[in-house]
Amino acid sequence: MRLKTLKGKITLITVTFTLTLAFLVATFSFFLFRSFALQSQISSTEFNLQFIGAKAREHMVAIDSLIRWSTTNAQVLAYLETEGTQNDLITYERVKEEVMNNLAQRYVSRIIITDINHTKLIHTGLSMSDSKPVTVSNVQQVLPASYTQNAGWSHIGEDPFLFTDEQVLPIRRVINRSSSPEVTGQLYLAVSAALILDLIKNYTISEDSSLFLTIGEHFYEIRDNHFNLMQTPQLVKQDFDTAGEQTTVNSVRIRGEKHLLVTCPTGFQDISLSQSIPSGKVRFERTMYFGLLAIILVVVLLFGLLLTLLLNRLFNRPIAKIQERVKAIAHSDFSSDPSIEWDDELGDIGKGINDLALRIDSLLERRIADEKKKQELEYRMLQSQINPHFLYNTLNSIKWMATLQKAPGIAEMTTSLSRLMKNVSKADEPVISLEAELALLDDYFVIQKYRYGGTLVLHNSIDSRFLSLGIPRFTLQPLVENAIFHGIEPKGGAGTVMLEAYEENSQTICLIIRDDGIGMDQKTIDAVFAVASSPAKGMFREIGIRNVAKRIEYTYGAEYGLSIESVVGSYTKAIIRLPKRTKEGRPWP
């Protein structure tokens, strides 16, 4: 009976969920499809405008190149600057040749080159046969004598010499002398509006849409192969993304109606093409939409029916709780959860999971405790293993000092030995200040200095601001001992050990121990870090280089430790990397 009730609840919930999901999917699909249709139309318009703009840009660049040639060509400048008419025909033919060789020559309606006083004139272009004669007396209609500034690519107008009402883009330029900035001539070039009109001849748009051309501050509507100047549309908002970085889609008002205006720059000066799309009239196939909607509803309903059958058979609630419990264990929650211990087979699985979690928790606790004990025992072992050979050598040195000379060195060595023994016994303080570590090193070095007859020198250049830095006890001494025994002593002469400190970065301080001994090759360095022992004649049997590195890693983490650089026959340098912390663990300095 209880299972039937559960089955009824699952069925009711699944059916309700399926119907709700179907409604939401249908609603979402409707708005998504409309948005997609609009975005698709915008993208298609943007692509078409970019294609037309790219073609127009090619011709505009070609015409601009012709203008630059005409205003800088040496033959043209010589023609304008010299008196007489002996070069008129040659210069005219050269200009005409340049026009005919230009990529956009069919759009060069007219080009006029004249001197500043309008006594010389070169006139050519494709519209000469359909226009009035251009002479030095009427050229002022397009090139006033007072005109001394460049202008062009700024508006669309009419050519006053044409018999027809063909529109052109008038461009005016001044021509400067070759030897000075003084104006020596003028240029007028009429670019046929067909440069744009030819590109949109086969461009199809709806009756509600229009094409526009923006040149500088002028806004033209293109209709019936004619550019009609109109007021710039009123901007409502800009809220659509486009594929092009410079393409814009704005909501504007044109003749009182709201449109989307897609604008793409041609990439040449301030010239851009635009197309309007009436808002609320985005075209899409309704039949395809309703067919797609019907398919979505059928698929969702079938999915809901299948889901109902599966849920009735599998009882997903207990399984979901078991999954949640397993995830909690994966996230280190090993507490017991009695709510998954049902009186059935799934309950047996729940009990097994709880038992497993408790056993894992117990095992981890034991493992952590064992690791802590292992590290503590290893550290104490490293500190406590005194080498009797070292004590013998030290006492023997004291004996010979007392026999051979009456010097205060005996007291100094005895005092240093006493302090060393006292420091060795302090195993309960694994991290000390750098100041205390240097004091320990000084005591050790006093003994070694007497032992080697004053041939050893310890040069400490560590700044006093580093003295509060925390460092594991007996870090410097084994490294200095290694420098003496394996670097300086085999050299058979005097030697120096230098100590330095510097800040490597915002987290790390480096301590440098450098000796001028015999050095070692890379194979020896690798062997030093691979073997945990050191020669028996040192102060500590097992506090070797590798163990120093391991103690630093145990204390501060794997990013800190010890490295060695060496050049055979020159030097050895040990680099200790420590975090910026005091011995109490507070931030340094």
C-alpha positions in Angstrom: 0.0 0.0 0.0 2.8 2.3 0.9 4.5 1.6 -2.4 1.3 2.4 -4.3 1.0 5.7 -2.6 4.6 6.5 -3.4 4.0 5.5 -7.0 1.0 7.8 -7.2 3.1 10.7 -5.8 5.9 10.0 -8.2 3.5 9.9 -11.1 1.7 13.1 -10.1 4.9 15.0 -9.6 6.4 13.7 -12.9 3.3 14.5 -15.0 3.1 18.0 -13.4 6.8 18.5 -14.0 6.6 17.3 -17.7 3.6 19.6 -18.5 5.3 22.6 -16.9 8.6 21.9 -18.7 6.7 21.5 -22.0 5.1 24.9 -21.5 8.3 26.6 -20.5 10.2 25.0 -23.4 7.5 26.1 -25.9 7.5 29.7 -24.5 11.3 29.9 -24.5 11.5 28.4 -28.0 9.1 31.1 -29.3 11.1 34.0 -28.0 14.4 32.3 -28.9 13.3 31.7 -32.4 12.2 35.3 -32.9 15.4 36.5 -31.4 17.4 34.2 -33.7 15.5 35.3 -36.8 16.2 39.0 -35.9 19.8 38.3 -35.3 20.1 36.3 -38.4 18.6 39.1 -40.5 20.9 41.6 -38.8 23.9 39.4 -39.5 22.9 38.9 -43.2 22.5 42.7 -43.6 25.8 43.3 -41.9 27.6 40.9 -44.3 26.0 42.4 -47.4 26.9 46.0 -46.3 30.5 44.9 -45.5 30.8 43.3 -48.9 29.6 46.4 -50.7 31.7 48.7 -48.5 34.8 46.6 -49.2 34.3 46.9 -53.0 33.6 50.7 -52.7 36.7 51.1 -50.6 38.9 49.6 -53.3 37.7 52.2 -55.9 38.0 55.0 -53.4 41.5 54.1 -52.5 42.4 53.9 -56.2 40.9 57.4 -56.8 42.7 58.7 -53.7 45.9 57.3 -55.2 45.2 59.2 -58.5 44.7 62.4 -56.5 48.1 62.0 -54.7 49.8 61.3 -58.0 48.3 64.3 -59.7 49.3 66.7 -56.9 52.9 65.3 -56.5 54.0 64.2 -60.0 57.1 66.0 -61.1 55.9 66.5 -64.7 52.6 68.1 -63.5 54.4 70.4 -61.1 56.9 71.4 -63.8 54.0 72.2 -66.1 52.3 74.4 -63.5 55.5 76.2 -62.3 57.0 77.1 -65.7 55.7 79.6 -68.2 54.8 78.8 -71.7 52.7 76.1 -73.4 55.4 73.9 -74.8 54.6 71.0 -72.4 50.8 71.3 -72.4 50.1 68.4 -74.7 52.7 66.1 -73.2 51.4 66.7 -69.6 47.8 66.3 -70.8 48.5 63.0 -72.3 50.4 61.8 -69.2 47.5 62.8 -67.0 45.0 61.1 -69.3 47.1 58.0 -69.3 47.2 57.8 -65.5 43.4 58.2 -65.4 42.8 55.5 -67.9 45.2 53.1 -66.0 43.5 53.7 -62.7 41.4 50.8 -61.3 38.4 53.2 -60.8 38.9 55.0 -64.1 35.2 54.5 -65.2 34.1 56.5 -62.1 36.4 59.5 -62.8 33.7 61.8 -64.2 36.0 64.7 -64.6 39.5 65.8 -63.4 40.7 69.4 -63.8 44.3 70.7 -63.1 45.0 74.4 -63.3 47.5 76.8 -62.0 46.7 79.3 -59.2 46.0 82.1 -61.7 43.9 79.9 -64.0 46.1 80.6 -67.0 46.8 76.9 -67.6 44.3 74.1 -67.8 44.3 70.3 -68.1 40.8 68.7 -68.4 40.0 65.0 -68.9 37.5 62.4 -67.8 34.7 60.2 -69.0 32.0 62.9 -68.9 33.7 65.4 -71.3 31.4 64.5 -74.1 28.2 65.2 -72.1 29.3 68.5 -70.5 29.9 72.1 -71.3 33.4 73.1 -72.4 35.7 73.9 -69.4 37.9 76.9 -69.9 40.2 79.2 -67.9 37.3 81.6 -67.7 34.6 79.3 -66.2 36.8 77.0 -64.2 36.2 79.2 -61.2 32.7 77.6 -60.8 34.5 74.6 -59.3 37.9 76.1 -58.4 37.7 79.7 -57.1 41.0 81.5 -57.3 40.8 82.1 -53.5 40.5 78.4 -52.8 43.7 77.4 -50.9 42.5 74.4 -48.7 41.9 70.7 -49.4 38.4 69.4 -49.4 36.6 66.3 -50.6 34.9 63.1 -49.7 32.5 65.2 -47.6 29.3 65.4 -49.6 27.4 64.5 -52.8 26.6 67.3 -55.2 26.2 68.1 -58.9 28.7 68.9 -61.6 27.9 72.4 -62.9 29.4 71.5 -66.3 27.2 68.5 -67.0 24.1 68.7 -69.2 22.4 65.9 -67.1 21.6 65.9 -63.3 24.1 63.1 -62.6 25.4 63.3 -59.0 29.1 63.3 -58.2 31.4 63.4 -55.1 33.4 66.7 -55.7 37.0 66.6 -54.4 39.2 69.7 -54.4 43.0 69.8 -53.6 45.7 72.4 -53.7 49.0 71.7 -55.4 52.1 72.9 -53.7 55.4 73.7 -55.3 58.0 71.0 -55.4 60.5 73.2 -53.6 58.3 75.0 -51.0 54.8 74.8 -49.4 53.6 77.7 -51.6 50.4 76.9 -53.5 51.1 76.7 -57.3 47.9 75.1 -58.6 44.5 73.5 -57.9 42.8 70.2 -58.7 39.1 69.3 -59.1 38.0 65.7 -59.4 34.4 64.7 -59.8 33.8 61.1 -58.7 30.7 59.6 -60.3 28.0 58.5 -57.8 27.8 55.4 -59.9 30.7 54.2 -57.8 28.1 53.4 -55.1 25.0 52.9 -57.3 26.6 50.2 -59.4 27.4 48.1 -56.3 23.8 48.1 -55.1 22.2 47.7 -58.5 21.2 44.1 -57.8 20.8 44.6 -54.0 17.4 43.4 -53.0 15.6 44.8 -49.9 12.0 44.9 -48.7 9.7 47.8 -49.5 9.9 48.9 -45.8 13.7 49.0 -45.8 16.0 51.6 -47.2 19.7 52.0 -47.9 21.6 55.0 -46.7 25.1 56.6 -47.2 26.8 58.7 -44.6 29.6 61.0 -45.8 31.1 63.1 -43.0 28.1 64.9 -41.4 25.8 64.3 -44.4 23.2 61.5 -44.4 21.7 60.4 -47.7 18.9 58.0 -48.6 19.6 55.9 -51.7 16.3 55.6 -53.7 15.7 55.2 -57.4 19.4 55.5 -58.2 19.6 58.9 -56.5 21.1 60.2 -53.3 18.6 62.3 -51.3 19.9 64.4 -48.5 17.9 64.0 -45.3 18.2 64.7 -41.6 20.3 62.3 -39.5 17.9 59.8 -37.8 17.1 60.3 -34.1 18.9 57.7 -32.0 16.7 55.7 -29.6 19.1 53.2 -28.2 21.9 50.8 -29.1 21.3 47.3 -27.9 22.4 44.7 -30.4 25.7 42.8 -30.8 27.3 42.4 -34.2 30.1 40.4 -35.8 32.1 43.4 -36.9 34.0 45.4 -34.3 33.0 48.8 -35.9 29.5 47.8 -37.1 26.7 49.3 -35.1 22.9 48.4 -34.8 20.9 51.3 -33.4 17.2 51.8 -32.8 16.3 55.0 -34.6 13.3 57.0 -35.8 13.0 57.5 -39.5 10.1 59.7 -40.7 8.5 59.1 -37.3 8.7 55.3 -37.4 11.0 53.1 -35.4 13.6 51.1 -37.3 16.8 49.2 -36.7 19.6 50.9 -38.5 22.6 48.6 -39.3 25.7 50.7 -40.1 29.0 49.4 -41.5 32.0 51.7 -42.2 33.6 51.3 -45.6 37.0 51.8 -44.0 37.7 54.8 -46.1 37.6 58.2 -44.2 34.1 58.9 -42.7 32.1 57.0 -45.3 29.7 54.3 -44.2 26.7 52.4 -45.5 23.5 51.7 -43.6 20.3 49.7 -44.0 17.1 50.1 -42.1 15.0 47.2 -40.8 11.5 48.0 -39.6 11.0 47.0 -36.0 8.2 44.4 -35.3 8.3 43.2 -38.9 11.1 40.6 -38.7 10.4 37.8 -41.2 10.3 34.2 -40.2 8.6 31.1 -41.4 5.6 30.5 -39.1 5.0 27.0 -40.5 8.5 25.9 -39.7 8.2 27.5 -36.2 5.0 25.7 -35.3 6.3 22.4 -36.7 9.4 22.8 -34.6 7.3 23.7 -31.6 5.1 20.6 -32.1 8.2 18.4 -32.3 9.5 19.9 -29.0 6.2 19.3 -27.2 6.0 15.6 -28.4 9.6 14.9 -27.4 9.2 16.5 -24.0 5.9 14.6 -23.3 7.6 11.3 -24.4 10.5 12.1 -22.2 8.2 12.7 -19.2 6.4 9.4 -19.8 9.6 7.5 -19.9 10.8 9.4 -16.8 7.7 8.4 -14.9 8.2 4.7 -15.7 11.8 4.8 -14.6 11.2 6.6 -11.4 8.4 4.2 -10.5 10.7 1.3 -11.0 13.9 2.7 -9.4 12.7 4.8 -6.5 15.1 7.6 -7.1 14.8 9.2 -3.6 16.8 6.6 -1.7 19.4 6.5 -4.4 19.7 10.3 -4.4 20.3 10.2 -0.7 22.9 7.6 -1.0 24.6 9.6 -3.8 24.6 12.7 -1.6 26.2 10.7 1.2 28.9 9.3 -1.1 29.7 12.9 -2.3 29.9 14.1 1.3 32.5 11.3 2.0 34.4 12.4 -1.1 34.5 15.9 0.4 36.0 14.6 3.7 32.7 14.4 5.7 33.1 11.0 7.4 30.3 11.4 10.0 27.6 8.7 10.2 24.1 9.4 8.6 21.4 7.2 10.1 18.8 8.5 7.6 20.2 6.2 4.9 19.9 3.0 6.9 16.4 1.9 5.7 14.9 -1.5 6.4 15.6 -2.9 2.9 18.4 -3.7 0.5 19.2 0.0 0.0 19.3 0.4 3.7 22.0 -2.4 3.9 24.0 -0.3 1.3 23.5 2.7 3.5 24.8 0.9 6.6 27.8 -0.3 4.7 28.6 3.3 3.5 28.4 4.6 7.1 30.7 1.8 8.3 33.2 2.5 5.5 33.2 6.3 6.3 34.0 5.6 10.0 36.8 3.2 9.0 38.3 5.7 6.6 38.1 8.5 9.2 39.9 6.3 11.8 42.5 5.2 9.3 43.2 8.8 8.3 43.5 9.9 11.9 46.0 7.1 12.6 48.0 8.0 9.4 48.2 11.7 10.3 49.3 10.8 13.9 51.9 8.4 12.5 53.3 11.0 10.1 53.6 13.6 12.9 55.4 11.1 15.1 57.7 10.1 12.3 58.6 13.8 11.5 59.1 14.5 15.2 61.3 11.5 15.8 63.3 12.1 12.7 63.9 15.7 13.7 64.9 14.8 17.2 67.2 12.0 15.9 68.9 14.5 13.6 69.6 16.9 16.5 70.6 14.3 19.1 73.3 12.3 17.2 76.5 13.6 18.5 79.7 12.4 16.8 82.3 11.3 19.4 85.0 11.9 16.9 84.2 15.6 16.9 84.3 15.8 20.7 87.6 13.9 20.7 89.2 16.3 18.2 87.9 19.3 20.1 89.3 18.1 23.5 92.5 17.1 21.8 92.9 20.6 20.5 92.2 22.1 23.9 94.9 19.8 25.3 97.6 20.9 22.9 96.6 24.5 23.3 97.1 24.2 27.0 100.5 22.4 26.5 102.1 24.6 23.9 101.0 28.1 24.9 99.7 30.1 27.7 96.9 31.9 25.8 93.3 32.8 26.4 92.3 30.6 23.5 91.8 27.7 25.9 89.1 29.6 27.7 87.5 30.7 24.4 87.4 27.2 23.0 86.0 25.8 26.2 83.3 28.5 26.4 82.3 27.9 22.8 82.2 24.2 23.3 80.0 24.7 26.4 77.6 26.9 24.5 77.4 24.4 21.6 76.6 21.5 24.0 73.9 23.6 25.6 72.3 24.4 22.2 72.4 20.8 21.2 70.4 19.9 24.3 67.5 22.3 23.4 65.5 19.9 21.2 62.2 21.4 22.2 62.8 24.6 20.1 63.1 23.4 16.5 62.9 27.0 15.0 65.0 29.8 16.3 65.9 33.3 15.2 68.7 33.8 12.7 70.5 35.8 15.4 70.6 32.8 17.7 71.6 30.5 14.8 74.5 32.9 13.9 75.6 32.9 17.5 75.7 29.1 17.5 77.7 29.2 14.2 80.2 31.6 15.8 80.8 29.2 18.7 81.4 26.4 16.2 83.7 28.4 14.1 85.8 29.5 17.0 86.7 25.9 17.6 87.4 25.2 14.0 89.5 28.4 13.7 91.8 27.1 16.5 91.9 23.7 15.1 93.1 24.9 11.7 95.6 27.3 13.1 93.9 30.5 12.1 93.8 29.7 8.3 89.9 29.9 8.3 88.0 33.1 8.0 84.3 33.5 8.5 83.0 36.7 6.8 79.4 37.6 7.9 77.8 40.3 5.8 74.2 39.6 6.8 72.3 42.8 7.5 70.9 43.2 11.0 67.4 43.5 9.8 67.4 39.8 8.9 68.3 38.7 12.5 64.7 38.3 13.6 64.0 35.8 10.7 63.0 32.3 11.8 65.3 29.4 10.8 65.3 25.7 11.8 68.0 25.0 14.5 71.3 23.7 13.2 70.8 24.7 9.5 73.9 26.9 9.0 76.4 24.8 11.0 76.2 21.6 8.9 76.6 23.6 5.7 79.6 25.6 7.1 81.1 22.3 8.3 80.6 20.8 4.8 82.4 23.9 3.3 85.4 23.4 5.7 85.8 19.6 5.4 85.0 19.1 1.7 85.8 22.5 0.2 88.6 24.3 2.1 90.5 21.5 3.8 91.2 19.4 0.6 92.6 22.6 -0.9 95.5 22.5 1.6 95.6 26.2 2.4 93.8 29.2 3.9 90.1 29.5 3.1 87.1 31.9 3.6 83.5 31.2 4.3 81.1 34.1 3.4 77.5 34.6 4.7 75.0 36.8 2.8 71.2 37.4 2.9 68.8 39.1 0.5 65.1 39.2 -0.3 64.4 37.1 -3.4 60.7 38.2 -3.7 57.8 39.2 -1.6 57.5 35.8 0.0 61.1 34.5 0.2 64.5 35.3 1.8 67.7 33.7 0.6 70.7 32.9 2.8 74.0 32.3 1.0 76.9 30.3 2.3 79.9 30.5 0.0 83.4 29.0 0.3 86.5 29.4 -1.9 87.3 25.7 -1.7 87.9 23.1 -4.4 84.2 23.1 -5.6 82.3 20.1 -6.9 80.8 18.9 -10.2 77.1 18.4 -10.8 77.3 14.6 -10.3 78.7 15.2 -6.8 76.0 17.7 -6.1 73.3 15.2 -7.1 74.9 12.5 -5.0 74.9 14.8 -1.9 71.2 15.2 -2.2 70.6 11.6 -2.9 72.5 10.2 0.1 71.3 10.9 3.6 74.7 10.4 5.4 77.8 12.6 5.9 81.3 11.7 6.9 81.9 10.6 10.5 84.4 13.4 11.2 81.7 16.1 11.3 80.0 17.4 14.4 76.8 15.4 13.7 76.7 12.0 12.0 73.4 12.5 10.2 72.8 16.2 9.9 74.1 16.4 6.3 73.1 18.5 3.4 70.2 16.4 2.4 68.8 16.3 5.9 69.1 20.1 6.2 67.0 20.4 3.0 64.5 17.9 4.3 64.1 19.7 7.6 63.4 23.0 5.8 60.9 21.3 3.6 59.2 19.6 6.6 59.0 22.9 8.4 57.9 25.3 5.7 56.7 23.3 2.7 58.1 22.1 -0.7 58.5 25.6 -2.1 61.4 26.2 0.4 64.6 24.4 0.9 68.2 24.1 -0.1 70.1 24.2 -3.4 73.8 24.2 -4.3 75.8 25.9 -7.1 79.5 25.1 -7.6 82.4 25.5 -10.0 85.2 23.0 -9.7 88.4 24.6 -8.5 86.6 27.9 -7.7 83.8 28.0 -5.2 80.7 26.3 -3.8 77.6 28.2 -2.9 74.7 26.8 -0.8 71.4 28.8 -1.2 68.8 28.5 1.6 65.3 29.7 0.8 63.2 30.6 3.8 59.7 32.2 4.1 59.4 35.7 5.6 58.4 34.5 9.1 59.8 35.0 12.6 60.5 32.0 14.8 57.0 32.5 16.3 55.5 32.2 12.9 54.5 35.9 12.6 55.1 37.8 9.3 58.7 39.2 8.9 60.0 41.9 9.4 
